[in-house]
Amino acid sequence: MGVFTRTDEYTSPIPPDRLFKALVLDAHILIPELMPEAVKSIDTLEGDGRAGSIKKINFAEGIQLKSVINRVDEVDEENFVYAYTLVEGEPLVVEKLEYITYKAKFEAASDGGSKNRLVSNYYTKGDIVLKEEEIKAGREKALGMYRVIRKEGINVNQILLLLLLLLLFFFFFLPSSFSFFLPLLLLLPSSSFLFFFFCCSSSKASMGVTKISQKFVTQVTPQRMFNALILDAHNICPKLMFSSIKSIEFLSGSGEVGTIKQINFTEASPMKYAKHRIDALDKEALSCTYTFIESDATDHLLDKLEYITYDVKFEGYGRGGCICHLTSTYKAKDDIQIKEEDIELGKDRAIGMYEVLEAYLMAHPRAYV
């Protein structure tokens, strides 16, 4: 049996006692109450919640999984330590893993927040070697899967709990995504308003062309989103998405129409680079069009395509928020048929970029004003 170990550390403005209470002690009550569309119930099959207890998470109809089971290995309320083992359920990737263990520790930070550490151990079957990119792929696929919708009348404390519970849902449901999703939520200050988004996706296909339209709603202003995601993407994207993007460099031009950029990916990515060309840029209307024109992809969606064109536009919404419109046009090579499931990962990653950026901008209100 082999062991793959991953350690992740994060800081949060939220005190450790509040995190521990929401993520550990009250999870079985609060998650089903606030997320009924995803979690039907969390049942304690054995024990009283302390070490040795067996818990079962039952998912709502429409969720791919029916349930997962985990065993509580340690609950230290004084030191804010929690450990458990995922022992049954599809996330174990049955053909490769025996089980997965997790140990989380929340510590007080000097600024009143917390320093958080998560150690994940993946125990493989036989001589199987689990590659780190497989874990990273699972984390990235999880992006964009669930939506947090703001509800009228919900106060700041309830909002904070909802965010924390979304985190916990990933912590139990898709463990491989947890270490990527955690910093997105923990970036938010406890006094901030709820960030939320919805993805209204529609698709059209004709003569080798597939068009996907999505919307992303955020409490960040259109100008700040445009400044960060469009004008300064070459700086902010490698900074926030360092696990997948190594750097973005200008091959020609300096950001105006006709500029060619190259995105250099990390070793965890299935390709080393991709190039795109800026086709239109309107700084007054806050819109941009760019086309992916080249990559070294093999056995990958991009290898089946002549190009992908993205049309992005940011419009005002509500009080200081905006709607981000994203239309993606996929042109297949020759007679190749592109199925919608082939581009699901690309859709999730696109929304994932918006998620990461939104969390950063809300945590840094003076950035990109």
C-alpha positions in Angstrom: 0.0 0.0 0.0 1.4 3.4 -1.0 0.7 6.7 0.7 0.3 10.1 -1.0 0.5 13.0 1.5 -0.5 16.6 0.8 -0.2 19.5 3.3 -2.0 22.8 2.9 -1.7 25.9 5.0 -3.9 29.0 5.0 -4.6 32.1 7.0 -8.1 33.4 7.7 -9.5 36.5 9.3 -12.0 34.2 11.1 -11.1 33.2 14.7 -10.3 29.5 15.1 -13.1 28.8 17.6 -15.7 30.0 15.1 -14.3 28.0 12.3 -14.1 24.9 14.5 -17.6 25.2 15.8 -19.1 25.7 12.3 -16.9 23.2 10.4 -16.9 20.4 13.1 -19.2 20.6 16.1 -22.4 21.9 14.4 -22.0 20.5 10.9 -24.6 17.7 11.2 -27.3 20.3 12.0 -26.3 23.3 10.0 -25.4 21.8 6.6 -28.7 20.1 5.9 -30.6 23.2 7.2 -28.7 25.7 5.0 -28.0 23.4 2.0 -31.1 21.3 1.5 -30.6 21.2 -2.3 -27.3 19.4 -1.8 -27.3 17.6 1.6 -30.4 15.7 2.8 -29.0 14.8 6.2 -25.9 13.9 8.1 -26.5 10.9 10.4 -24.4 9.6 13.2 -24.4 5.8 12.7 -22.3 5.1 15.8 -21.0 7.1 18.7 -21.8 10.7 19.8 -19.6 12.7 17.5 -16.3 12.1 19.4 -13.5 9.8 18.3 -14.7 6.5 17.0 -18.0 7.9 15.7 -19.2 6.9 12.2 -21.1 9.5 10.2 -23.0 9.2 7.0 -23.7 12.1 4.7 -26.9 11.6 2.6 -27.1 13.7 -0.5 -30.3 15.2 -2.1 -31.8 14.0 -5.3 -29.9 15.1 -8.3 -26.5 14.8 -6.7 -24.3 12.2 -8.4 -23.6 10.4 -5.1 -26.2 9.0 -2.7 -24.0 9.0 0.4 -20.5 8.8 1.8 -19.3 7.5 5.2 -16.5 8.7 7.4 -15.0 7.8 10.7 -14.1 10.4 13.3 -10.6 9.8 14.5 -9.9 12.8 16.8 -11.9 15.8 18.1 -9.8 18.1 20.3 -12.1 21.1 21.3 -9.3 22.8 23.3 -6.7 22.8 20.6 -9.2 22.9 17.7 -7.9 19.7 16.0 -10.2 17.4 14.0 -9.2 14.2 12.2 -11.4 11.8 10.2 -11.1 9.0 7.7 -13.3 8.8 4.6 -14.0 5.0 4.4 -16.8 4.6 1.9 -18.1 6.4 -1.1 -17.3 7.2 -4.7 -14.8 10.0 -3.9 -12.4 7.2 -2.8 -11.9 6.5 -6.5 -12.5 2.8 -5.8 -10.1 1.4 -8.3 -7.1 3.2 -6.8 -7.7 4.1 -3.1 -8.3 2.1 0.1 -9.2 5.2 2.1 -8.3 8.9 2.7 -7.4 10.4 6.1 -7.6 14.1 7.0 -6.3 16.1 9.9 -7.2 19.8 10.3 -5.8 22.2 12.9 -7.0 25.7 13.5 -4.7 28.1 15.4 -5.1 31.7 16.5 -3.2 34.3 14.5 -1.8 37.6 15.8 -4.4 39.6 13.8 -7.3 38.0 15.5 -7.9 35.5 12.7 -6.5 32.0 12.4 -3.8 29.9 10.8 -5.1 26.7 9.4 -3.4 23.5 8.4 -4.8 20.5 6.6 -2.9 17.2 6.1 -4.4 14.7 3.7 -3.2 11.2 3.3 -4.3 9.1 0.3 -3.7 5.4 0.8 -3.5 3.6 -2.5 -4.3 -0.1 -3.3 -1.4 -2.5 -3.9 1.4 -0.9 -5.8 -0.7 1.8 -7.4 1.1 5.2 -7.5 -1.2 8.2 -7.2 0.1 11.2 -9.1 -0.3 14.7 -7.7 -1.9 15.9 -10.9 -4.8 13.5 -10.4 -5.5 15.2 -7.1 -5.2 18.6 -8.6 -7.5 17.6 -11.5 -10.2 16.6 -9.0 -9.9 20.0 -7.2 -10.2 22.0 -10.4 -13.2 19.9 -11.6 -15.0 20.8 -8.5 -14.9 24.5 -9.2 -18.1 26.0 -10.4 -20.1 22.9 -9.4 -22.1 24.5 -6.6 -23.7 28.0 -6.4 -24.2 30.2 -3.4 -27.2 32.4 -3.9 -27.9 35.4 -1.6 -31.2 35.3 0.2 -33.2 38.3 1.3 -33.2 38.9 5.0 -30.1 36.8 5.8 -27.7 38.6 8.2 -24.0 38.7 8.2 -23.5 35.9 10.7 -25.8 33.7 8.7 -23.9 34.6 5.6 -20.6 33.6 7.2 -22.1 30.3 8.3 -23.3 29.6 4.8 -19.9 30.2 3.4 -18.3 28.0 6.0 -20.8 25.3 5.4 -20.2 25.4 1.7 -16.6 24.8 2.5 -17.5 21.9 4.8 -19.6 20.4 2.1 -16.6 20.2 -0.1 -14.5 19.0 2.8 -16.7 15.9 3.1 -18.2 15.4 -0.3 -15.2 16.0 -2.6 -12.1 15.8 -0.4 -9.8 16.1 -3.4 -11.2 19.6 -4.1 -11.1 20.8 -0.5 -7.5 22.1 -0.4 -8.2 24.2 -3.5 -11.6 25.5 -2.5 -10.6 26.5 1.1 -8.6 29.7 0.4 -11.4 31.1 -1.8 -13.7 31.2 1.2 -11.2 32.0 3.9 -10.1 35.1 2.0 -13.4 36.7 2.9 -13.4 38.9 6.0 -16.1 38.0 8.5 -17.8 41.5 8.1 -18.0 41.4 4.4 -21.2 41.0 2.4 -22.0 37.7 0.8 -20.4 37.1 -2.5 -22.6 35.1 -4.8 -22.9 33.9 -8.3 -25.1 32.0 -10.6 -24.2 30.3 -13.9 -27.0 30.5 -16.5 -25.6 28.3 -19.2 -27.0 27.9 -22.7 -25.5 26.3 -25.7 -25.9 26.3 -29.5 -24.2 24.0 -32.0 -24.0 24.2 -35.8 -21.5 23.2 -38.5 -18.7 22.3 -36.1 -19.2 25.4 -33.9 -20.4 25.2 -30.4 -21.3 28.3 -28.4 -21.7 28.4 -24.7 -23.1 31.4 -22.8 -22.6 31.9 -19.1 -23.3 34.6 -16.5 -21.5 35.3 -13.3 -23.0 37.7 -10.7 -20.7 39.3 -8.1 -20.8 42.1 -5.6 -17.6 43.6 -7.1 -17.9 46.6 -9.4 -17.7 46.1 -13.2 -14.7 48.4 -13.4 -12.6 46.5 -10.8 -13.5 43.1 -12.4 -12.4 44.5 -15.8 -9.2 46.1 -14.5 -8.1 42.9 -12.8 -9.3 40.1 -15.1 -8.7 41.9 -18.4 -6.2 44.7 -18.1 -3.9 43.1 -15.4 -4.6 39.4 -16.0 -0.9 38.8 -16.7 -0.1 39.8 -13.1 -3.1 38.7 -11.1 -3.8 35.3 -12.6 -0.4 33.7 -11.9 -0.5 35.2 -8.4 -3.9 33.8 -7.5 -3.9 30.6 -9.6 -0.3 29.6 -9.0 -1.1 25.9 -8.9 -2.0 25.9 -12.6 -0.5 29.1 -14.1 3.2 29.7 -13.9 3.3 33.0 -15.9 1.6 35.1 -18.7 3.9 36.9 -21.1 3.5 39.2 -24.0 4.9 37.8 -27.2 3.8 40.9 -29.2 2.0 44.1 -28.3 1.4 45.5 -24.9 -2.3 44.7 -24.3 -4.0 46.5 -27.1 -6.0 44.8 -30.0 -3.7 42.4 -31.8 -1.6 41.6 -28.8 -0.4 38.0 -28.5 -0.1 36.5 -25.0 1.3 33.2 -23.9 0.1 31.4 -20.8 2.7 29.1 -19.3 1.3 26.4 -17.2 2.7 24.5 -14.2 3.9 20.9 -14.3 0.4 19.8 -13.0 -1.2 20.9 -16.2 -1.7 18.6 -19.2 -0.1 21.2 -21.5 2.9 23.5 -21.1 1.5 26.6 -22.8 -1.4 28.2 -24.7 -1.4 31.4 -26.8 -4.2 33.8 -27.3 -4.8 37.0 -29.4 -6.8 40.0 -28.3 -9.4 40.7 -31.0 -11.4 43.6 -29.4 -10.9 45.7 -26.3 -13.4 48.5 -25.2 -12.3 50.1 -21.9 -15.4 52.3 -21.8 -17.9 49.5 -22.4 -15.8 47.1 -20.3 -15.7 44.4 -22.8 -13.1 42.2 -24.4 -12.8 39.5 -27.1 -9.9 37.2 -27.3 -9.1 33.9 -29.2 -7.0 30.9 -28.1 -4.9 30.2 -31.2 -2.2 27.7 -30.3 -1.1 25.2 -27.6 1.0 22.1 -27.2 -2.0 20.1 -26.1 -2.3 16.4 -27.1 -5.2 14.2 -26.1 -6.9 17.3 -24.8 -9.9 19.3 -25.9 -7.7 22.0 -27.5 -6.2 19.4 -29.7 -9.6 18.9 -31.3 -10.2 22.6 -32.0 -9.2 25.2 -34.5 -9.7 27.9 -31.9 -11.8 29.1 -29.0 -13.1 32.6 -28.9 -14.2 34.3 -25.7 -16.4 37.4 -25.5 -16.4 39.0 -22.0 -18.5 41.9 -20.9 -19.1 43.4 -17.4 -22.3 45.3 -16.7 -23.5 47.0 -13.5 -25.9 45.1 -11.3 -27.7 46.0 -8.1 -25.8 48.3 -5.7 -22.2 48.3 -6.7 -22.2 44.8 -8.2 -22.0 43.5 -11.7 -23.0 40.7 -14.1 -20.1 39.1 -16.0 -21.2 37.8 -19.4 -19.0 35.1 -20.9 -19.7 33.6 -24.3 -17.3 30.9 -25.5 -17.3 29.8 -29.1 -15.6 26.4 -29.9 -14.7 25.7 -33.6 -13.9 22.1 -34.1 -11.3 20.8 -36.6 -12.6 19.2 -39.8 -15.5 16.9 -39.1 -14.8 16.4 -35.4 -17.9 16.5 -33.2 -17.5 18.3 -29.9 -19.8 17.0 -27.2 -21.0 19.4 -24.5 -19.4 17.1 -21.8 -16.1 17.6 -23.6 -16.1 21.3 -22.7 -17.6 21.0 -19.1 -14.2 21.2 -17.6 -13.4 24.3 -19.6 -16.6 25.9 -18.4 -15.9 25.1 -14.8 -12.4 26.5 -15.0 -13.6 29.7 -16.6 -16.1 30.2 -13.7 -13.3 29.1 -11.4 -11.2 32.1 -12.5 -14.1 34.4 -11.7 -14.5 32.8 -8.3 -10.9 33.2 -7.3 -10.7 36.8 -8.5 -14.0 37.8 -6.8 -12.8 36.4 -3.5 -9.5 38.3 -3.8 -11.2 41.6 -4.7 -13.7 41.4 -1.9 -10.9 40.7 0.6 -8.9 43.6 -0.8 -11.5 46.4 -1.4 -8.8 49.0 -2.5 -7.3 46.8 -5.2 -8.0 47.7 -8.8 -10.2 50.7 -8.1 
